[in-house]
Amino acid sequence: MGYFDSVYASDLPHRAAAVYMYLKDRSNKDGVCWPAIKTVARELKLSRATVCRALDDLCKAGLLSKENRWRENGGKTSNLYKIL
């Protein structure tokens, strides 16, 4: 059984499966990564809105957790994602 078999067998939209595999490919050994939505969208050739919907799909399915990251000056930076 391959690592992505559960993703392939799920009822997730194609956008969510693509984003999941992208994040998994870029995550560290702990399953953590922090790419910008703009970067994910550009590299997967999806709109930013589609990437956001895919991230929501993955969080709702329990495959991903998302944490907002903040700069010291209070500005928002990229999100931190953890593959579950």
Biopython code that builds the backbone (N, CA, C, O; Angstrom):
import numpy as np
from Bio.PDB.StructureBuilder import StructureBuilder

atoms = [
    (1, "MET", "N", (0.849, -1.177, 0.000)),
    (1, "MET", "CA", (0.000, 0.000, 0.000)),
    (1, "MET", "C", (0.896, 1.241, 0.000)),
    (1, "MET", "O", (1.804, 1.354, 0.823)),
    (2, "GLY", "N", (0.644, 2.151, -0.906)),
    (2, "GLY", "CA", (1.435, 3.368, -1.011)),
    (2, "GLY", "C", (0.961, 4.442, -0.049)),
    (2, "GLY", "O", (-0.136, 4.374, 0.505)),
    (3, "TYR", "N", (1.815, 5.428, 0.129)),
    (3, "TYR", "CA", (1.526, 6.496, 1.083)),
    (3, "TYR", "C", (0.257, 7.266, 0.733)),
    (3, "TYR", "O", (-0.507, 7.632, 1.626)),
    (4, "PHE", "N", (0.023, 7.513, -0.547)),
    (4, "PHE", "CA", (-1.108, 8.338, -0.968)),
    (4, "PHE", "C", (-2.390, 7.546, -1.236)),
    (4, "PHE", "O", (-3.389, 8.127, -1.659)),
    (5, "ASP", "N", (-2.379, 6.248, -1.002)),
    (5, "ASP", "CA", (-3.562, 5.427, -1.288)),
    (5, "ASP", "C", (-4.810, 5.949, -0.583)),
    (5, "ASP", "O", (-5.893, 5.951, -1.168)),
    (6, "SER", "N", (-4.671, 6.390, 0.664)),
    (6, "SER", "CA", (-5.851, 6.892, 1.385)),
    (6, "SER", "C", (-6.365, 8.186, 0.761)),
    (6, "SER", "O", (-7.568, 8.445, 0.770)),
    (7, "VAL", "N", (-5.469, 8.988, 0.224)),
    (7, "VAL", "CA", (-5.887, 10.233, -0.442)),
    (7, "VAL", "C", (-6.594, 9.901, -1.749)),
    (7, "VAL", "O", (-7.627, 10.490, -2.070)),
    (8, "TYR", "N", (-6.033, 8.952, -2.507)),
    (8, "TYR", "CA", (-6.660, 8.548, -3.768)),
    (8, "TYR", "C", (-8.046, 7.950, -3.533)),
    (8, "TYR", "O", (-8.964, 8.179, -4.321)),
    (9, "ALA", "N", (-8.197, 7.192, -2.460)),
    (9, "ALA", "CA", (-9.454, 6.497, -2.187)),
    (9, "ALA", "C", (-10.493, 7.405, -1.531)),
    (9, "ALA", "O", (-11.662, 7.031, -1.429)),
    (10, "SER", "N", (-10.087, 8.571, -1.095)),
    (10, "SER", "CA", (-11.014, 9.467, -0.395)),
    (10, "SER", "C", (-11.951, 10.179, -1.372)),
    (10, "SER", "O", (-11.793, 10.095, -2.590)),
    (11, "ASP", "N", (-12.912, 10.868, -0.812)),
    (11, "ASP", "CA", (-13.845, 11.654, -1.613)),
    (11, "ASP", "C", (-13.376, 13.095, -1.776)),
    (11, "ASP", "O", (-14.166, 13.969, -2.130)),
    (12, "LEU", "N", (-12.092, 13.346, -1.520)),
    (12, "LEU", "CA", (-11.561, 14.700, -1.650)),
    (12, "LEU", "C", (-11.617, 15.161, -3.099)),
    (12, "LEU", "O", (-11.439, 14.361, -4.017)),
    (13, "PRO", "N", (-11.867, 16.459, -3.305)),
    (13, "PRO", "CA", (-11.781, 16.994, -4.672)),
    (13, "PRO", "C", (-10.339, 16.877, -5.186)),
    (13, "PRO", "O", (-9.393, 16.793, -4.402)),
    (14, "HIS", "N", (-10.194, 16.873, -6.490)),
    (14, "HIS", "CA", (-8.864, 16.768, -7.099)),
    (14, "HIS", "C", (-7.938, 17.876, -6.621)),
    (14, "HIS", "O", (-6.743, 17.653, -6.427)),
    (15, "ARG", "N", (-8.490, 19.071, -6.431)),
    (15, "ARG", "CA", (-7.664, 20.196, -5.985)),
    (15, "ARG", "C", (-7.015, 19.886, -4.642)),
    (15, "ARG", "O", (-5.848, 20.210, -4.423)),
    (16, "ALA", "N", (-7.780, 19.250, -3.733)),
    (16, "ALA", "CA", (-7.263, 18.943, -2.403)),
    (16, "ALA", "C", (-6.184, 17.867, -2.480)),
    (16, "ALA", "O", (-5.178, 17.951, -1.775)),
    (17, "ALA", "N", (-6.376, 16.874, -3.315)),
    (17, "ALA", "CA", (-5.366, 15.827, -3.466)),
    (17, "ALA", "C", (-4.069, 16.413, -4.014)),
    (17, "ALA", "O", (-2.985, 16.064, -3.547)),
    (18, "ALA", "N", (-4.173, 17.295, -4.991)),
    (18, "ALA", "CA", (-2.980, 17.920, -5.571)),
    (18, "ALA", "C", (-2.244, 18.758, -4.537)),
    (18, "ALA", "O", (-1.019, 18.687, -4.442)),
    (19, "VAL", "N", (-2.974, 19.549, -3.765)),
    (19, "VAL", "CA", (-2.349, 20.403, -2.752)),
    (19, "VAL", "C", (-1.747, 19.545, -1.643)),
    (19, "VAL", "O", (-0.666, 19.857, -1.143)),
    (20, "TYR", "N", (-2.423, 18.482, -1.256)),
    (20, "TYR", "CA", (-1.887, 17.582, -0.228)),
    (20, "TYR", "C", (-0.542, 17.003, -0.670)),
    (20, "TYR", "O", (0.423, 17.013, 0.094)),
    (21, "MET", "N", (-0.482, 16.506, -1.888)),
    (21, "MET", "CA", (0.758, 15.923, -2.383)),
    (21, "MET", "C", (1.864, 16.971, -2.489)),
    (21, "MET", "O", (3.029, 16.683, -2.213)),
    (22, "TYR", "N", (1.495, 18.177, -2.888)),
    (22, "TYR", "CA", (2.465, 19.278, -2.951)),
    (22, "TYR", "C", (3.040, 19.546, -1.560)),
    (22, "TYR", "O", (4.257, 19.635, -1.396)),
    (23, "LEU", "N", (2.168, 19.675, -0.563)),
    (23, "LEU", "CA", (2.630, 19.955, 0.798)),
    (23, "LEU", "C", (3.450, 18.798, 1.360)),
    (23, "LEU", "O", (4.463, 19.022, 2.023)),
    (24, "LYS", "N", (3.028, 17.582, 1.106)),
    (24, "LYS", "CA", (3.767, 16.410, 1.579)),
    (24, "LYS", "C", (5.167, 16.390, 0.978)),
    (24, "LYS", "O", (6.136, 16.067, 1.665)),
    (25, "ASP", "N", (5.273, 16.732, -0.287)),
    (25, "ASP", "CA", (6.551, 16.744, -0.980)),
    (25, "ASP", "C", (7.503, 17.797, -0.407)),
    (25, "ASP", "O", (8.721, 17.626, -0.456)),
    (26, "ARG", "N", (6.956, 18.869, 0.128)),
    (26, "ARG", "CA", (7.767, 19.970, 0.638)),
    (26, "ARG", "C", (7.889, 20.006, 2.163)),
    (26, "ARG", "O", (8.512, 20.910, 2.720)),
    (27, "SER", "N", (7.297, 19.026, 2.827)),
    (27, "SER", "CA", (7.343, 19.020, 4.289)),
    (27, "SER", "C", (8.631, 18.377, 4.799)),
    (27, "SER", "O", (9.277, 17.587, 4.110)),
    (28, "ASN", "N", (8.979, 18.744, 6.030)),
    (28, "ASN", "CA", (10.171, 18.159, 6.652)),
    (28, "ASN", "C", (9.821, 16.793, 7.244)),
    (28, "ASN", "O", (8.713, 16.295, 7.044)),
    (29, "LYS", "N", (10.765, 16.183, 7.973)),
    (29, "LYS", "CA", (10.541, 14.833, 8.509)),
    (29, "LYS", "C", (9.402, 14.787, 9.524)),
    (29, "LYS", "O", (8.863, 13.718, 9.811)),
    (30, "ASP", "N", (9.034, 15.960, 10.071)),
    (30, "ASP", "CA", (7.920, 16.038, 11.019)),
    (30, "ASP", "C", (6.591, 16.346, 10.327)),
    (30, "ASP", "O", (5.566, 16.498, 10.992)),
    (31, "GLY", "N", (6.604, 16.440, 9.004)),
    (31, "GLY", "CA", (5.387, 16.737, 8.257)),
    (31, "GLY", "C", (5.012, 18.205, 8.273)),
    (31, "GLY", "O", (3.847, 18.546, 8.070)),
    (32, "VAL", "N", (5.984, 19.086, 8.512)),
    (32, "VAL", "CA", (5.718, 20.523, 8.632)),
    (32, "VAL", "C", (6.305, 21.267, 7.438)),
    (32, "VAL", "O", (7.418, 20.978, 6.997)),
    (33, "CYS", "N", (5.546, 22.226, 6.921)),
    (33, "CYS", "CA", (6.026, 23.113, 5.861)),
    (33, "CYS", "C", (5.286, 24.436, 5.963)),
    (33, "CYS", "O", (4.290, 24.531, 6.679)),
    (34, "TRP", "N", (5.757, 25.457, 5.258)),
    (34, "TRP", "CA", (5.145, 26.779, 5.353)),
    (34, "TRP", "C", (5.201, 27.552, 4.040)),
    (34, "TRP", "O", (5.626, 28.708, 4.035)),
    (35, "PRO", "N", (4.786, 26.953, 2.932)),
    (35, "PRO", "CA", (4.799, 27.693, 1.670)),
    (35, "PRO", "C", (3.683, 28.736, 1.637)),
    (35, "PRO", "O", (2.635, 28.558, 2.259)),
    (36, "ALA", "N", (3.913, 29.801, 0.922)),
    (36, "ALA", "CA", (2.887, 30.827, 0.732)),
    (36, "ALA", "C", (1.817, 30.293, -0.226)),
    (36, "ALA", "O", (2.124, 29.530, -1.142)),
    (37, "ILE", "N", (0.594, 30.688, -0.014)),
    (37, "ILE", "CA", (-0.506, 30.268, -0.891)),
    (37, "ILE", "C", (-0.215, 30.674, -2.333)),
    (37, "ILE", "O", (-0.489, 29.923, -3.268)),
    (38, "LYS", "N", (0.335, 31.852, -2.497)),
    (38, "LYS", "CA", (0.689, 32.348, -3.836)),
    (38, "LYS", "C", (1.683, 31.404, -4.520)),
    (38, "LYS", "O", (1.574, 31.148, -5.719)),
    (39, "THR", "N", (2.632, 30.898, -3.769)),
    (39, "THR", "CA", (3.627, 29.974, -4.318)),
    (39, "THR", "C", (2.984, 28.652, -4.711)),
    (39, "THR", "O", (3.239, 28.132, -5.798)),
    (40, "VAL", "N", (2.151, 28.109, -3.829)),
    (40, "VAL", "CA", (1.457, 26.853, -4.127)),
    (40, "VAL", "C", (0.613, 27.018, -5.390)),
    (40, "VAL", "O", (0.635, 26.161, -6.273)),
    (41, "ALA", "N", (-0.121, 28.112, -5.469)),
    (41, "ALA", "CA", (-0.983, 28.372, -6.624)),
    (41, "ALA", "C", (-0.160, 28.454, -7.908)),
    (41, "ALA", "O", (-0.519, 27.852, -8.920)),
    (42, "ARG", "N", (0.920, 29.185, -7.864)),
    (42, "ARG", "CA", (1.758, 29.350, -9.064)),
    (42, "ARG", "C", (2.341, 28.011, -9.512)),
    (42, "ARG", "O", (2.295, 27.680, -10.697)),
    (43, "GLU", "N", (2.887, 27.241, -8.571)),
    (43, "GLU", "CA", (3.543, 25.990, -8.934)),
    (43, "GLU", "C", (2.570, 24.908, -9.383)),
    (43, "GLU", "O", (2.922, 24.063, -10.207)),
    (44, "LEU", "N", (1.349, 24.925, -8.851)),
    (44, "LEU", "CA", (0.341, 23.942, -9.264)),
    (44, "LEU", "C", (-0.551, 24.450, -10.395)),
    (44, "LEU", "O", (-1.408, 23.728, -10.903)),
    (45, "LYS", "N", (-0.330, 25.708, -10.778)),
    (45, "LYS", "CA", (-1.140, 26.338, -11.835)),
    (45, "LYS", "C", (-2.629, 26.343, -11.468)),
    (45, "LYS", "O", (-3.495, 26.008, -12.277)),
    (46, "LEU", "N", (-2.891, 26.736, -10.214)),
    (46, "LEU", "CA", (-4.247, 26.895, -9.693)),
    (46, "LEU", "C", (-4.417, 28.337, -9.242)),
    (46, "LEU", "O", (-3.433, 29.049, -9.044)),
    (47, "SER", "N", (-5.651, 28.764, -9.082)),
    (47, "SER", "CA", (-5.878, 30.100, -8.527)),
    (47, "SER", "C", (-5.648, 30.060, -7.019)),
    (47, "SER", "O", (-5.692, 29.001, -6.394)),
    (48, "ARG", "N", (-5.404, 31.235, -6.455)),
    (48, "ARG", "CA", (-5.226, 31.315, -5.001)),
    (48, "ARG", "C", (-6.495, 30.865, -4.287)),
    (48, "ARG", "O", (-6.425, 30.201, -3.253)),
    (49, "ALA", "N", (-7.651, 31.224, -4.831)),
    (49, "ALA", "CA", (-8.925, 30.831, -4.218)),
    (49, "ALA", "C", (-9.080, 29.307, -4.216)),
    (49, "ALA", "O", (-9.572, 28.734, -3.243)),
    (50, "THR", "N", (-8.667, 28.660, -5.287)),
    (50, "THR", "CA", (-8.756, 27.198, -5.356)),
    (50, "THR", "C", (-7.840, 26.553, -4.328)),
    (50, "THR", "O", (-8.221, 25.573, -3.689)),
    (51, "VAL", "N", (-6.636, 27.092, -4.160)),
    (51, "VAL", "CA", (-5.710, 26.567, -3.155)),
    (51, "VAL", "C", (-6.315, 26.738, -1.759)),
    (51, "VAL", "O", (-6.234, 25.828, -0.935)),
    (52, "CYS", "N", (-6.913, 27.885, -1.494)),
    (52, "CYS", "CA", (-7.550, 28.117, -0.179)),
    (52, "CYS", "C", (-8.676, 27.130, 0.069)),
    (52, "CYS", "O", (-8.808, 26.613, 1.178)),
    (53, "ARG", "N", (-9.492, 26.858, -0.948)),
    (53, "ARG", "CA", (-10.569, 25.879, -0.802)),
    (53, "ARG", "C", (-9.998, 24.484, -0.549)),
    (53, "ARG", "O", (-10.529, 23.726, 0.263)),
    (54, "ALA", "N", (-8.915, 24.153, -1.249)),
    (54, "ALA", "CA", (-8.277, 22.849, -1.062)),
    (54, "ALA", "C", (-7.726, 22.707, 0.356)),
    (54, "ALA", "O", (-7.861, 21.652, 0.976)),
    (55, "LEU", "N", (-7.112, 23.762, 0.862)),
    (55, "LEU", "CA", (-6.593, 23.729, 2.233)),
    (55, "LEU", "C", (-7.724, 23.535, 3.236)),
    (55, "LEU", "O", (-7.578, 22.782, 4.199)),
    (56, "ASP", "N", (-8.846, 24.208, 3.016)),
    (56, "ASP", "CA", (-10.010, 24.023, 3.883)),
    (56, "ASP", "C", (-10.520, 22.584, 3.810)),
    (56, "ASP", "O", (-10.862, 21.988, 4.831)),
    (57, "ASP", "N", (-10.568, 22.031, 2.597)),
    (57, "ASP", "CA", (-10.995, 20.633, 2.418)),
    (57, "ASP", "C", (-10.106, 19.693, 3.229)),
    (57, "ASP", "O", (-10.599, 18.786, 3.899)),
    (58, "LEU", "N", (-8.804, 19.914, 3.163)),
    (58, "LEU", "CA", (-7.851, 19.041, 3.856)),
    (58, "LEU", "C", (-7.964, 19.166, 5.369)),
    (58, "LEU", "O", (-7.863, 18.171, 6.086)),
    (59, "CYS", "N", (-8.170, 20.372, 5.849)),
    (59, "CYS", "CA", (-8.347, 20.578, 7.299)),
    (59, "CYS", "C", (-9.620, 19.897, 7.785)),
    (59, "CYS", "O", (-9.619, 19.238, 8.825)),
    (60, "LYS", "N", (-10.708, 20.057, 7.029)),
    (60, "LYS", "CA", (-11.977, 19.433, 7.406)),
    (60, "LYS", "C", (-11.896, 17.909, 7.384)),
    (60, "LYS", "O", (-12.555, 17.233, 8.174)),
    (61, "ALA", "N", (-11.077, 17.372, 6.467)),
    (61, "ALA", "CA", (-10.921, 15.916, 6.358)),
    (61, "ALA", "C", (-9.973, 15.358, 7.412)),
    (61, "ALA", "O", (-9.825, 14.142, 7.531)),
    (62, "GLY", "N", (-9.328, 16.241, 8.182)),
    (62, "GLY", "CA", (-8.417, 15.800, 9.226)),
    (62, "GLY", "C", (-7.053, 15.365, 8.719)),
    (62, "GLY", "O", (-6.321, 14.667, 9.421)),
    (63, "LEU", "N", (-6.704, 15.774, 7.499)),
    (63, "LEU", "CA", (-5.412, 15.398, 6.924)),
    (63, "LEU", "C", (-4.342, 16.467, 7.114)),
    (63, "LEU", "O", (-3.160, 16.223, 6.872)),
    (64, "LEU", "N", (-4.766, 17.659, 7.550)),
    (64, "LEU", "CA", (-3.851, 18.785, 7.620)),
    (64, "LEU", "C", (-4.270, 19.709, 8.752)),
    (64, "LEU", "O", (-5.460, 19.907, 8.993)),
    (65, "SER", "N", (-3.291, 20.270, 9.441)),
    (65, "SER", "CA", (-3.594, 21.349, 10.384)),
    (65, "SER", "C", (-2.904, 22.606, 9.870)),
    (65, "SER", "O", (-1.840, 22.542, 9.254)),
    (66, "LYS", "N", (-3.520, 23.730, 10.131)),
    (66, "LYS", "CA", (-3.026, 25.020, 9.639)),
    (66, "LYS", "C", (-2.916, 25.966, 10.822)),
    (66, "LYS", "O", (-3.842, 26.087, 11.625)),
    (67, "GLU", "N", (-1.780, 26.633, 10.920)),
    (67, "GLU", "CA", (-1.548, 27.577, 12.012)),
    (67, "GLU", "C", (-1.072, 28.905, 11.430)),
    (67, "GLU", "O", (-0.135, 28.941, 10.632)),
    (68, "ASN", "N", (-1.726, 29.996, 11.836)),
    (68, "ASN", "CA", (-1.281, 31.316, 11.391)),
    (68, "ASN", "C", (0.044, 31.647, 12.062)),
    (68, "ASN", "O", (0.244, 31.365, 13.243)),
    (69, "ARG", "N", (0.933, 32.240, 11.303)),
    (69, "ARG", "CA", (2.211, 32.677, 11.864)),
    (69, "ARG", "C", (2.253, 34.199, 11.788)),
    (69, "ARG", "O", (1.775, 34.797, 10.824)),
    (70, "TRP", "N", (2.827, 34.812, 12.807)),
    (70, "TRP", "CA", (2.864, 36.272, 12.898)),
    (70, "TRP", "C", (4.293, 36.763, 13.071)),
    (70, "TRP", "O", (5.108, 36.122, 13.734)),
    (71, "ARG", "N", (4.580, 37.892, 12.477)),
    (71, "ARG", "CA", (5.881, 38.533, 12.650)),
    (71, "ARG", "C", (5.897, 39.258, 13.989)),
    (71, "ARG", "O", (4.852, 39.479, 14.602)),
    (72, "GLU", "N", (7.085, 39.621, 14.430)),
    (72, "GLU", "CA", (7.219, 40.343, 15.693)),
    (72, "GLU", "C", (6.496, 41.686, 15.664)),
    (72, "GLU", "O", (6.023, 42.159, 16.697)),
    (73, "ASN", "N", (6.409, 42.297, 14.492)),
    (73, "ASN", "CA", (5.737, 43.596, 14.387)),
    (73, "ASN", "C", (4.222, 43.453, 14.241)),
    (73, "ASN", "O", (3.516, 44.443, 14.052)),
    (74, "GLY", "N", (3.731, 42.224, 14.329)),
    (74, "GLY", "CA", (2.290, 41.986, 14.263)),
    (74, "GLY", "C", (1.770, 41.651, 12.880)),
    (74, "GLY", "O", (0.595, 41.311, 12.736)),
    (75, "GLY", "N", (2.606, 41.738, 11.861)),
    (75, "GLY", "CA", (2.173, 41.404, 10.506)),
    (75, "GLY", "C", (2.110, 39.905, 10.294)),
    (75, "GLY", "O", (2.870, 39.150, 10.900)),
    (76, "LYS", "N", (1.208, 39.481, 9.438)),
    (76, "LYS", "CA", (1.038, 38.056, 9.168)),
    (76, "LYS", "C", (2.075, 37.595, 8.145)),
    (76, "LYS", "O", (2.398, 38.315, 7.201)),
    (77, "THR", "N", (2.578, 36.412, 8.345)),
    (77, "THR", "CA", (3.483, 35.794, 7.393)),
    (77, "THR", "C", (2.801, 34.526, 6.865)),
    (77, "THR", "O", (1.597, 34.365, 7.059)),
    (78, "SER", "N", (3.520, 33.643, 6.218)),
    (78, "SER", "CA", (2.892, 32.441, 5.669)),
    (78, "SER", "C", (2.368, 31.545, 6.802)),
    (78, "SER", "O", (2.826, 31.616, 7.942)),
    (79, "ASN", "N", (1.406, 30.714, 6.450)),
    (79, "ASN", "CA", (0.855, 29.753, 7.407)),
    (79, "ASN", "C", (1.822, 28.600, 7.602)),
    (79, "ASN", "O", (2.653, 28.319, 6.738)),
    (80, "LEU", "N", (1.709, 27.940, 8.732)),
    (80, "LEU", "CA", (2.468, 26.725, 8.995)),
    (80, "LEU", "C", (1.489, 25.568, 8.826)),
    (80, "LEU", "O", (0.421, 25.557, 9.438)),
    (81, "TYR", "N", (1.854, 24.603, 8.000)),
    (81, "TYR", "CA", (1.002, 23.455, 7.738)),
    (81, "TYR", "C", (1.657, 22.201, 8.288)),
    (81, "TYR", "O", (2.871, 22.026, 8.188)),
    (82, "LYS", "N", (0.839, 21.330, 8.871)),
    (82, "LYS", "CA", (1.349, 20.053, 9.373)),
    (82, "LYS", "C", (0.483, 18.936, 8.793)),
    (82, "LYS", "O", (-0.736, 18.913, 8.958)),
    (83, "ILE", "N", (1.158, 18.017, 8.112)),
    (83, "ILE", "CA", (0.489, 16.838, 7.569)),
    (83, "ILE", "C", (0.169, 15.915, 8.734)),
    (83, "ILE", "O", (1.058, 15.562, 9.509)),
    (84, "LEU", "N", (-1.095, 15.520, 8.865)),
    (84, "LEU", "CA", (-1.511, 14.656, 9.989)),
    (84, "LEU", "C", (-1.589, 13.195, 9.575)),
    (84, "LEU", "O", (-1.922, 12.339, 10.394)),
]
sb = StructureBuilder()
sb.init_structure("model")
sb.init_model(0)
sb.init_chain("A")
sb.init_seg("    ")
for serial, (resi, resn, name, xyz) in enumerate(atoms, 1):
    if name == "N":
        sb.init_residue(resn, " ", resi, " ")
    sb.init_atom(name, np.array(xyz, "f"), 0.0, 1.0, " ", f" {name:<3s}", serial, name[0])
structure = sb.get_structure()
